[in-house]
Amino acid sequence: MLVDFRLASTLTTQTFNGDDLASFADELVANAKTFVDKYREDLNQCIMKRLGKK
């Protein structure tokens, strides 16, 4: 999609992307793991490995 930057500078983000952008972004990251979730999972696996459990 080619955008004329003169025209794009007069458009709001909502006009350019649509009304549903916020809900799309919310759904996109709803089930994403955070850094803390991943770190906790890795730490638990490391501890279980050292204790000899799987």
C-alpha positions in Angstrom: 0.0 0.0 0.0 1.5 3.3 -1.0 0.8 6.3 1.3 1.0 9.9 0.3 2.8 11.4 3.3 1.0 14.7 2.9 -2.3 12.9 3.2 -1.1 10.6 5.9 0.0 13.5 8.1 -3.6 14.8 8.2 -5.1 11.4 9.2 -5.4 10.2 12.7 -4.2 6.7 13.7 -7.8 5.7 14.3 -8.8 6.8 10.8 -5.8 5.2 9.1 -5.9 1.8 11.0 -9.6 1.5 11.9 -11.6 1.5 15.0 -10.7 -2.1 16.0 -6.9 -1.6 16.4 -6.9 -1.5 20.2 -9.0 -4.7 20.5 -6.7 -6.4 17.9 -3.6 -5.5 19.9 -5.2 -6.7 23.2 -6.1 -10.1 21.6 -2.7 -10.4 20.1 -0.9 -10.1 23.5 -3.6 -11.7 25.7 -1.9 -15.1 25.8 1.7 -14.0 25.4 4.2 -15.0 28.0 5.9 -12.1 29.9 9.5 -12.1 30.7 8.7 -13.0 34.3 6.6 -16.0 33.2 9.4 -17.3 31.1 12.0 -16.7 33.8 9.9 -18.5 36.4 9.3 -21.4 34.1 13.1 -21.7 33.3 13.9 -21.4 37.0 11.5 -24.1 38.0 12.8 -26.4 35.3 16.4 -25.8 36.5 15.4 -26.6 40.1 13.6 -29.7 39.1 16.6 -30.9 37.0 19.0 -30.4 40.0 16.6 -32.3 42.3 16.5 -35.1 39.8 12.8 -34.8 39.0 11.1 -34.3 35.7 
